[in-house]
């Protein structure tokens, strides 16, 4: 066999060719079967047997070409990982429709020299394109794509997988017995809460259409949930009196738009109509939802300082609730039979957000799941805790980070930080500068060109002028994002490769008291600071920076307008 990839016709005669390759005898390989429109990705240690199983499957017989990916360094863990990543990439590339509807999700594998094997993905992807597969984008481009980042084909960690199992079985039990149910998923930024929700809705939506084939059962990477759960879900979905009415609720408009587009484009049974806002879910009370999956539930609102009060009032009236006392969480719980909530009290950033006390009161009977792994930041869980310790001025030892893994630096010149991020964006993509809300948004409503032409620069730091995010709906992917400064409302719920964070003049360090303080007069998010005391506002501002500082996968850079704060941070963060 010449090379690492062999292409064969998917016909019976090819079995003799496969059996002639001595290298493949009881050796782990990844394989693909494809035609012009569909593709199946699998792994096996016995390629001959798997070929026969697939060839006897009527669904697979529509496919024409068979690709074998071989490497003398492959082991079982490596091929399971490469299989899952290829499924993920083909899904994001959005050319082929995956036949891996059931087993396209595998468990997260951590194993010796994992990075070595994943580094092979680029060359494998390029070779597959050379062998005739219709591949549009590079691995890097696809990994920056929303479809990739919010795909149901992410490998689940053990704790995610276990939570999924329990939640699905609890949904079945509660709905079968006409009981109301709640599950709450908690975890720090980057712990995989949203990915878990997307995996969950994928399974629930496709539950009735699940197929169990002999070749599936033989696949070691079979599913991210146990077979017993799979069979229970299939039986439940078929026996349920009607098609399950399921909604994915996002309180944040930008994230809602992103997920709606992903669900529309991903070709795996999900649809844009599944993604709804809180009011839309509540106003469907005449036909209540069976299941509501609610992301970022800490951003659900009370009536305090909200912009669209009439809609809030109308929703409360529909449910016979007192709009002065209720909140969106209570309304949503009354609008469904089962609710799955993601919650992180440290990501609450304004007075209209539901309080921790109200959340705990309304979910006191819920099943609670705590995600403890760090899946976003390569600085790992130590980084997240380190940020929290710094912001809370705790007595800690300085941590150092390998810049080749996670680059964490402080800049003394803001333009140097901005230029570094823009350079990284040109190289890796998905790199943005953001800031606390320490400047008024005078360019609001203008295009980038108009703002520059009319000289309406929002941010001025030592003579360096910048413009706030022009696009409020998709700052991350919009081309103007590279030239503007984002706020927390545009970044919450997303991740970046590199993030630059500007600490504005609303936050300072008091050297005498050894505490971080805030200055209300330099904070311009009116809806946040209205009717709140200084301590509460400080918590909102610290939560804002905590969110911004935890967006980066590969690195985070900091600049402080306040020199006392800069001096304090330098004790814990290396200079760029």
N, C-alpha and C positions, 0 to 999 in steps of 0.2 A: 504494500500500500504506500503510495507516494503522497507525502504531505499530511497535514493534520485533518483535512476535510475531504471526504469522498462523496461524490454525488452519483446515485444510481437511479434507475427507473424503478418506480414502485410497482413491480410486477413479480410474479412467482419465480421467474428465472433469476432474479437478482439474489435469491437466497443462496444459490450455489456460489456466487461471487463472495457473498458475506462469509460463508463457511470456509472459503479458501484463505481468508486472512487470518493467519495464525496469531497475529497481534491481538485480535479481538476475542480470542478464546478466554471466556470468563474474566474479561477486563471491563472496568467501568467506562462507559461512553455516554455522551449526549447525542441525541439524534433529532432530526426534524423531518416531517412529511408535509409536502405543500403542493398546491396548485396555484393558479393565478390569483385566487381570492381568499383561500383559507390555508391555515397552517396549524400543525400540531407539534408541540415540543415535548420531548420526553427524555428519560435517562434509564439505563439498565446495565447490569453486569453480564447479561446474556442476550446480545443483540439479535442472534438468530431466532430465539424463541419469541422475543418481542416483535420481530418482523412478522412472523407467522400470525401472532395474536392480532396485530393491527390489520393484516391483509384479510383476515377472516371477519373483520368488523365492517359492516356495510357502510357506516358513516365514513370510515377512513378510506374506503375504496374510491371515493370521489377525488382523492389526492393522487398526484402523479409522480412526484420526485421524492427520493429518500436521501437524506444527508446524514452522514456519520461523522461526528466530531471526536477525534481520537488524540490523546496525548499520553506519552509514556509516563508523565508525572501525575496523571489523574488518580484520585482515590474516590471512595464513595461520597465523602462529605463534599469534596470539590465539585463533583458532577451534579449533586443535588442543588448546590448553590448556583452553579452556572446555568442549569436548567431553569431555575426560578428567575434568574436575572434575564435570560433570553426571552422568557415569556413576558416579563415586565417590559423589556425593550420593544418587542414586536407590538405589544399593546399600545405603547406610547407612540411608536412610529405610525400607527393607525393606517397601515396599508392592507394588511391581512386581517381577516376575521379568525380569531383563535378558536380552535376546536377544544381547547382545554377549559371548557366551561366549568367542569367540576373540580379538576385537580390542578388548576392553574395557580392555586395558592398553596404554598408549602411553609413548613416551619422554618424559623430562623436557625441557621447553623453557624456556630462559632467553632473554629477548628484551627489546627496548627497550619501556619503559613497561609491563612485565608487571603491576605492582601496579594500574595504571589499569584494565586489562581485568578482573583478578580482582575488583576492587571492584564490577564490574557483576553479579557472580554473585547477590548478594542480590536486586537488582531483577529479574533474569531469573527467579530461583526464585519470587518472589512473583507475577510476571506469569503464569508457567506455571500456578500454582495458580488464578489468576483465570480462566484459559482452560479450566479444567475438569479438570486433572490432579489425581489424588488424592495430595496432598502433606501429610504429617503435621507435620513439624518444620521449624524455621527452619534456615538455613545454620549459624549459630553452634551451635545445639543438636546438629546432626548432626556437625559438626567435632569436638565434644567426645565423641562417641559412640565406644565401643570398636570397633564395626563399621567406622566410618570410619578410625580410627587403625590398625587391624590388617587392613585390607582388602587383597585382592590387586589392587585397581584403582588403587593408587598408581602414579603415573608413575615409571618408573625412570630414574635418571641413566645417563649413558654407561658409567661404571665398573660400576654394578650390572648393566646390560644385558649388557656384555661378560662379566662373571663368570658370569651366567646361561647365556649361550651356551656358554661353555667347559665349565661344570659339566655341563650337559645332555649335550653331546657326549661328555664323558668317562664319564658314567654309561652311555651307550649302548655305548661301546667296551668298558668294563670288564665289564659284564654279558653282552654278546654273547660275549666271550672268556673268561668264567668267571674273571675276575680280581677281586681285592679292590681297592677304591679309596677314597681319602679326599680331600676338599677342605676347606680351612680358610679362613674369612672373618674377617679382623681389621679393627679400626677403633675409633676413639674413640666415646664415648657420643654418640648422635645422628647417627651416620654412615650409618644405614639398614640395619644388619645384619639385624634381624628382618624388616623389610619385604622385603628380598631373599629371605629364607627362605620367607616366605609366598607371594611371587610364584612361587618355584621349586616349592613343593609344589602350588600351583594348576595349574601347567603339567603337572607330572608326573601328577597325578591325572586331569586331563582329556585327557591325551595321545592316548588311543585315540579319543576322541569329537570330536577337532578336525575342523571342517568348513572346506573351502576353497571359497569361492564367488567368482564374478566380481566381485561388489560388494565383497567383502573385499579382493581384490587391487587394486582401484582406490582403496582408502582409504589416504591418505598416513600415517595414524596407525596403520597396520595392527597391529602387534604390538610388544611390547617385546623380542622376540628375532627374529633373522633368519628369513626364510622357509625357508632351507635347513635350519636347526635344527628348525623346526616340522615340516617334511616328514619329516625323519629321526626325530623323536620319534614321530610318528604311525605310521610304518612299523615302528619298533621295538616300540611298544606292542602293535600288532596281531599281530606275529610272535612275541612273547614267549610261552612255553608256558603261562603262567597270568597272571592279573591281578596286576599289580605290587603287592606288599605294602609299603606305605609308612607310616611313623610319624613324627610330629612330637614330639620329646622335649623337655620343659621340666623342668629340675630343681626349679623353683620352683612350689610348689603354687598360689599366688595367680595367677601368670601362666598356669599350665596351665588353671585354671578359666576365666579370661577368654578365652583362645584357643579353648577348647572351646565356649564359648557363641557366640563369633563364627563359628566354623566351622559350627555348627549353624544359625545364623540367616541366614547371608549368601546362601543360595540360588545357589551357583555351583559345585556339584559337590563341595564339601568337606563333611565331617561331623565331629561331635564325637568319634567313635571314633578319628579320626586322631591326636588329641592325647593323649599318654600320658606317664607318668613313667618314669624310668630303669629301675626294677625291673620294671615291666610289660613293657618292651621286652626286657629280659634274660631274663625267665621264659618268653618265647615261643620259646626255643631249639629246641624240637621242630619248629617251623615258622619258621625265621629270616626276618627282614625282608630284603627286597631292598634297600630304601633307608631309612636313618634320617637325618632332618634334626634336628640337635641344637642348640637355642638355649641361650645362656648356659652354654656348656660349661665355663667357668671355675668354675662352681658345682657341677660333678660332684664326688662325694666320695671320699675315702679312708676308711679305718676309724677315723681319728683323731677323737676327741671327737664321734662321731655319736650321735644319739638312738636310731635304729632299727637297732641293730647286727645283730639276728637276721636281718632282711631282707637286709642287706648280706652276711652270712655265707652265707645260703641261695643267693643269686645266685652268689657265688663258687664254691660247691660244685657248682652245676649245670654250670659251665663248667670244672670241675677246676682251679680256680685257688686259690692260697694267699690266704686272706682277709687275712692279715697283710701281704701284699706288693702285692696288686692294688688297683685302684681302679675306679670306675664307668666311666671312659672305656675302659679295657682291656676290660671286660666288654661294653660296648656295641659296640665294634669287632668283637668275636667273635660278636656277635648279629645282624650284618647283612653284606651283600655290599658295600654302598657307604655311606659316612657323609659327611654335610656338616655341618661344625661351625662355630659362631660362637664366637670366643674373644677375650677382652680381659683380659690378666693384671692390669691396673690396676683391675679390678672384682672381684678376689678379696678377700673380707672376713673369712674365718675359716680356722682351721687345718685343718678337714676338707676345704676346697676342694682340688682337684687342684693340685699344684705346677707351676710353669712348666717345671721340668726334666722332670718326668714327662710333661707334655703334649708337649713338644718331642720327647722320646724316642719316644713312641707315634705321632707324626704326622710323623716325619722324612721319609717318602716322599710326603707330601701335596702337592697343588697348593695354593698359598697365594695368596689374593686380599686386597689391602689397600684398604679404602674410605677415601678421604681427604676427601670432601665433608662438610660439616656441614648436615644437613637438619632438625634439631630447633631448635637455639638460634639466634635471630635476631641474637644477638651474634656469630655466625659462628665460624669456626675460631679466630680470634684470641682469643675468649673462653675456649675450652677450654684452649688453651695458656697463657693468662694465669692461669687458675685453678691449673693445674699448677705454674707458676712461683711463684706466691704460696705455695702449700702447701709447696713445697720450698725456700722462702726464697732464691730466686735473685736476683741483682742485675739488676733490670729497670726499665724506665721505666714510669711510670703511663700506663694507657690510659683514655680516656674513651669512653663509650657514649652514643649518642643515646637518651634515655629514651623517645622516641616509637617507637623501633624495638626497643630492649632496655633495660630499666630495671634497673640494677645499683647498689644502695645498701646502706649499713650503717646500722643503727638503734642508738641508745644506750639505748632503752627497749624491753624485750621486748614489752610489751603493745601499744605502738604498731605494732610489726611484725605481731603477731597480728591486730590490728584491720584493718590495711591488707590483709592477705591475705584475711581474711573478707569485707571490702568488695569486693575484686576477684573473689572467688568468686561473690558475689551478682550481680555485673555480667557477668562473662565465663564463670563456671563453671571447673571444674578448676584451682582454686588451693588449695594446701594448705601447712600449716606442718609441718615435720619437724625432727628433732633427732638428735644423736648419742646413743648409749645411755648416758647419764650419770645415769640415775635408775632405780631398781627399778620393775618393772611390778606395782604392788600392786593395780591394778584389774583384772588379768587374770581373765577369766571372767565379769565383770559387764557388764550393759548400761550405757549411758550414764546412764540414769535411776537405776539402782541405785548406780552409782559416786558420783553426786552426793548421793544420799540417805544413803549410808553414809559420806560425806565421805572417800572414797578417791581423792584427787587424787595422781597420781604425781609430777608436776613442780612444784616450787616455786622461782620465781626472783624474788627481791626482793619477796616477798609476793604475786606473781601465780601462781595455781595452775591447772594444766592436767592433762588426762587423756591417757594414751597411747591409741593407736588401739584402739577397741573391737573392730572387725571385723578379724580377721587375714587374711580371704580377699579382701576388696575394699574396702580403705580409700579408694581413689581415687574410686569412684562412690557409696559408701555415704553417706547423708545425714549421719551422725554425723561423717564426715571433716572437715566444716567446723568442728566444735566440739572436735576432738581433735588430738593431735600424732602424726604418723606417724614410724615408724622406717625404716631402710634396707630391711629385709626386706619392707616393704609397698610400697616405691616402685621398687625395682630392676626394670628392664625396662619402666617406664612413663614417659610424659611428662606435663607439666602446663603450663597457660598461665603461671601465676606460682607460684614456690616461695619459701617463707620457711624459712631454715635457721638453727637455733639451735645454736651451738657450746657444748657443755656444759663442765662442770668437769673432764672427763677430758683436756682439751687446753689447753695454755698456751703462752705465749711467754717464752723466757728471753732477756732483753735483754742480759745480759752475754755470753752465748755466741752470741747472734743466731741461735737455732734454735727451732723448734717442738718442744715436749716433751709427753709424755703422763703421766698419773697413773693407774696401774692401779687404785688404791683407789676412784677415782671412775668406773670403768667397770663396768657391770653386766650385760653380755652374757657370762654365765659360759662358754657353749660356745665363745666366741671367745677369751677370755683364758686358758682352761685350758691349761696345759702349753706356753705359748709365751713366749719371751724378750721383753724390753721393746722391742727394735728391731723384731722381727716384729710385735708388737702395734701399734706405732706405724704401721707400713706398712698394717696392716688398718684402723686408725682413719682415716688419711689417705685411703685408698681409699674408705672409707665417706662421708666428707665430699665427696670428688671426685664420687662418684655423686650425692649429694644436690644439690650445687651445679650439676649439669648436667642437672637434670630440667626446668627452665623454658624454655618457648618464647619468651615475651615479657618475662620479667623474673625476677630473683633478688634477694632481700633477706636480709640477714645480721644476726644478733645474737650477741654473744660474752659468755658469762658471765665469762670471764677478762678483766680490764681491760688486762693487758699484751698479750693477743692482739688485743683491740679496737684498741689504740693502733697495733700493727703493721699491722693491716688498713687503718686509716684512711690510711696512706701510699699505698694503691693503690685504695681504694674511696671514692667520694663519700658524704658524709653525706646521709641522707634529709631 
